[in-house]
Amino acid sequence: MKEGWEPSIPLTICAETFVRAKEYCDALSYSGPITLSCDETKLLSGLHLYWNPVDSAHYLVGSVNGPMKVLDPDGVNHFMSDSTIVLGTKVVFISVTHSLLYLNDFLVTT
């Protein structure tokens, strides 16, 4: 049962993050300079269940410890009520910026 939303970007900064940035530039036939930018945005705290098709697994996100793999999605209520899980209050966006002014930046990870 896959009831969680499937993220379209990696949940963490990893090798796939940089592969996606290169694929984006290659798709534009762009070989010029790029910059990575970072933005911290305040959140309304909460835990959410996501399906990761790469791992074929559910992840609970929203804590300061990063995504937590959930082996039994039917038992996720246990995690939701766990008082030891510290909820995150900010999200960090990392994006690639290029000099092609007519195109938007590319979000590589959150």
Beta strands, then each sheet from edge to edge (+ up, - down):
strand 1: 34-42
strand 2: 48-52
strand 3: 57-61
strand 4: 68-70
strand 5: 90-98
strand 6: 106-109
sheet 1: 1+ 5- 6+
sheet 2: 2+ 3- 4+
end
